[in-house]
Amino acid sequence: MFCSIYSIMAAQFFNRLSQLGLGIALTGGVVNSALYNVDGGHRAVIFDRFAGIKNVVIGEGTHFFIPWVQKPIIFDIRSRPRNVAVITGSKDLQNVNITLRILFRPVSDSLPKIYTILGIDYEERVLPSITTEVLKAVVAQFDAGELITQREIVSQKVSEDLTERAAQFGLILDDISLTHLTFGKEFTQAVELKQVAQQDAEKARFLVEKAEQQKKAAIISAEGDAQAASLLAKSLAEAGEGLVELRKIEAAEDIAHNLSKSRQVAYLPSGLNVLLNLPQ
């Protein structure tokens, strides 16, 4: 009888223990399903099945919500890069290919409005359209040549206009860089032909200047020869045959000096018939 009572009490104890464990497990599951985490650099907005999007932004940490009634929507508010390529036309009707690199992030307080109007993929809906709009408006104010020579001014104007336009959608643009700027095939060929023509013109100008210098050198040389001839004629008129004899003596000295250095020249005494002593 004692064993029977003990068995009944043990069974009741384990039954209550299992009920308690089941209750704890159910409570833990319910509590866990009512918790969500917002990581660093993120924010959350709450969608309520009865009230819609709440105009409250949830910060980082662990938070409660009502399961099956509320749903947390997580947004990344850190700066992220996005490249946008646009083909547009310049003031002189040249095709221009431009690529912008944009660092963007949403305004935290505007997240409920952004989700209501644009959705979770707001950047796909906004950035390409406003970038194309701003680039077409800005590039149309410059010629193709000005887009190259005034690139910093173009980039600054695009940055100012695009930042102002993005703010209307609750976006902050931390950086805007013009990373790629090319023109159509026809314009590129025209630029290359212009460069070749400029090089040819420079070459022709160099040849003309060289010819002018050679002409001046020839004139100077001719004038020098004329002055030398005039001086020589004047000297002959004044000195007569004496100048000629002086030039002959100077020439004879030069010839004798050159011959004295040659090993193939033999000197014979004058006035002697030395050839008679040669062997027959």
C-alpha positions in Angstrom: 0.0 0.0 0.0 2.9 2.4 0.8 4.5 1.6 -2.6 1.2 2.3 -4.3 0.9 5.8 -2.7 4.5 6.5 -3.5 3.9 5.6 -7.2 0.9 7.8 -7.4 2.7 10.8 -5.9 5.7 10.3 -8.2 3.4 10.1 -11.2 1.6 13.4 -10.2 5.0 15.1 -9.6 6.3 14.2 -13.1 3.0 15.1 -14.6 3.1 18.5 -13.1 6.8 18.8 -14.0 6.1 18.0 -17.6 3.2 20.5 -17.7 5.5 23.1 -16.2 8.2 22.4 -18.8 5.6 22.5 -21.6 4.3 25.8 -20.3 7.8 27.3 -20.0 8.6 26.1 -23.6 5.4 27.6 -24.9 6.0 30.8 -23.1 9.6 30.9 -24.3 8.5 30.3 -27.9 5.9 33.0 -27.7 8.4 35.5 -26.1 11.0 34.6 -28.7 8.6 35.1 -31.6 7.8 38.5 -30.1 11.4 39.7 -30.2 13.5 41.1 -33.0 17.0 42.6 -33.3 18.1 45.8 -35.0 21.8 45.5 -35.7 24.3 48.4 -35.7 23.9 50.8 -38.6 20.2 49.7 -39.1 16.8 51.1 -38.2 13.3 49.5 -38.2 9.8 50.6 -38.9 6.7 48.7 -37.7 3.9 47.6 -40.0 0.7 47.1 -38.1 -2.1 45.1 -39.7 -4.7 47.5 -38.2 -2.9 50.8 -38.1 -0.5 50.5 -41.1 3.0 51.9 -40.9 3.7 53.5 -37.6 5.4 56.9 -37.7 8.1 55.7 -35.3 11.7 54.7 -36.1 13.1 51.9 -33.9 16.8 52.1 -33.0 19.4 49.5 -32.5 18.9 46.7 -30.0 16.3 44.0 -29.1 12.7 45.0 -29.2 9.2 43.5 -28.7 6.4 43.4 -31.2 3.0 41.7 -31.4 3.3 38.5 -33.5 0.8 38.1 -36.4 -0.3 41.7 -35.9 2.9 43.7 -36.3 5.9 43.2 -38.6 9.3 44.9 -38.3 10.9 46.1 -41.5 14.7 46.6 -41.2 16.6 49.4 -43.2 20.3 49.8 -43.6 21.1 53.4 -42.9 24.9 53.2 -43.7 26.4 54.8 -46.7 26.3 52.5 -49.7 27.8 53.0 -53.2 25.8 53.0 -56.5 27.0 53.4 -60.0 24.6 55.0 -62.5 25.5 55.2 -66.2 23.7 57.7 -68.4 23.8 58.5 -72.2 22.9 62.1 -72.9 23.7 64.9 -75.3 25.9 68.0 -75.0 25.0 71.6 -76.1 26.6 71.0 -79.5 24.5 67.7 -79.9 27.4 65.3 -79.2 26.6 62.0 -77.5 28.1 61.8 -74.1 28.5 58.6 -71.9 28.7 59.5 -68.2 29.0 57.3 -65.1 28.4 58.6 -61.6 29.4 56.9 -58.4 27.1 57.9 -55.6 27.4 57.2 -51.9 23.9 57.4 -50.5 21.9 56.7 -47.3 18.4 57.3 -46.1 17.3 59.9 -43.6 16.4 57.9 -40.5 13.4 60.0 -39.6 12.0 59.7 -43.1 12.0 55.8 -43.2 8.3 55.4 -42.5 7.5 57.8 -45.4 10.1 56.2 -47.7 8.7 52.7 -47.1 5.1 54.0 -47.6 5.8 55.8 -50.9 8.8 53.9 -52.4 9.1 50.6 -50.6 12.2 48.7 -49.3 14.0 49.0 -52.7 13.7 52.8 -52.7 17.2 53.3 -54.2 16.3 51.3 -57.3 13.2 53.5 -57.8 14.8 56.9 -57.1 18.6 57.1 -58.0 18.5 56.1 -61.7 15.6 58.4 -62.5 16.9 61.6 -60.7 20.5 61.0 -61.8 19.4 60.8 -65.5 17.2 63.9 -65.0 20.0 66.0 -63.5 22.7 64.8 -65.9 20.6 65.6 -68.9 19.9 69.1 -67.6 23.5 69.9 -66.6 25.3 68.4 -69.6 23.0 70.2 -72.1 24.5 73.5 -70.8 28.0 72.7 -72.0 29.7 71.9 -75.3 31.7 68.7 -75.7 35.0 70.6 -75.3 33.8 72.4 -72.2 32.9 69.1 -70.6 36.5 68.2 -70.8 38.2 71.5 -69.9 35.6 72.4 -67.3 35.1 69.0 -65.8 35.3 70.2 -62.2 32.7 72.8 -62.7 30.4 70.2 -64.4 30.9 67.8 -61.5 30.2 70.4 -58.9 27.0 71.5 -60.6 25.8 67.9 -60.9 26.6 67.3 -57.2 24.7 70.4 -56.1 21.6 69.7 -58.2 21.5 66.0 -57.5 21.9 66.5 -53.7 19.0 68.9 -53.7 16.9 66.5 -55.8 17.6 63.5 -53.6 16.7 65.4 -50.5 13.1 65.6 -51.7 12.9 61.8 -51.4 14.6 61.6 -48.0 18.0 60.6 -49.3 21.4 61.9 -48.2 24.2 61.8 -50.8 27.5 61.8 -49.0 29.7 61.8 -52.2 29.2 62.1 -55.9 32.0 61.4 -58.3 32.1 61.6 -62.1 34.1 58.5 -62.8 33.6 58.0 -66.6 33.2 60.5 -69.4 33.4 59.5 -73.0 32.0 60.8 -76.3 30.5 59.2 -79.4 32.6 57.5 -82.1 32.2 60.4 -84.6 33.4 63.0 -82.0 36.4 60.9 -81.0 37.4 60.5 -84.7 37.0 64.3 -85.2 39.2 65.0 -82.2 41.9 62.6 -83.5 41.8 64.2 -87.0 42.1 67.6 -85.3 45.1 66.5 -83.4 46.7 65.1 -86.5 46.0 68.4 -88.4 47.5 70.4 -85.5 50.6 68.2 -85.5 51.0 68.7 -89.3 50.6 72.4 -88.9 53.3 72.5 -86.2 55.6 70.5 -88.5 54.9 72.8 -91.4 55.6 75.9 -89.2 58.8 74.3 -88.0 59.9 73.7 -91.6 59.1 77.3 -92.6 61.0 78.6 -89.6 63.9 76.4 -90.5 63.9 77.6 -94.1 63.8 81.2 -92.9 66.8 80.6 -90.7 68.7 78.9 -93.5 67.8 81.9 -95.8 69.1 84.3 -93.2 72.3 82.3 -92.7 72.9 82.2 -96.5 72.3 86.0 -96.7 74.7 86.6 -93.9 77.3 84.3 -95.5 76.9 86.0 -98.9 77.2 89.4 -97.3 80.4 88.2 -95.5 81.9 86.9 -98.8 81.0 90.2 -100.5 82.7 92.2 -97.8 85.7 89.9 -97.9 85.9 90.3 -101.7 85.6 94.1 -101.4 88.3 94.3 -98.8 90.5 92.0 -100.9 90.0 94.2 -104.0 90.7 97.3 -102.0 93.9 95.8 -100.7 95.0 94.8 -104.2 94.3 98.3 -105.4 96.4 99.8 -102.6 99.3 97.3 -102.3 99.4 96.1 -105.9 101.5 93.0 -106.6 103.0 93.0 -103.1 99.8 91.5 -101.6 99.8 88.7 -104.2 103.5 87.9 -103.4 102.6 87.9 -99.7 99.8 85.4 -100.2 102.1 83.2 -102.4 104.7 83.1 -99.6 102.0 82.2 -97.0 100.7 79.5 -99.3 104.3 78.1 -99.8 104.8 78.1 -96.0 101.7 76.1 -95.5 102.7 73.6 -98.2 106.2 73.2 -96.9 104.8 72.7 -93.3 102.4 69.9 -94.5 105.1 68.2 -96.6 107.6 68.2 -93.8 105.2 65.9 -91.8 104.8 63.4 -94.6 107.1 60.3 -94.5 106.8 59.6 -98.2 108.5 62.8 -99.2 112.3 62.8 -99.8 114.3 66.0 -100.1 117.2 66.3 -102.7 119.8 69.0 -102.7 119.4 71.6 -105.4 122.0 72.1 -108.1 123.4 68.5 -108.1 122.8 65.8 -110.6 122.1 63.1 -108.0 120.3 60.8 -110.5 123.7 60.0 -112.2 124.8 58.1 -109.1 121.9 55.7 -109.2 122.7 52.1 -110.1 121.8 51.2 -113.7 
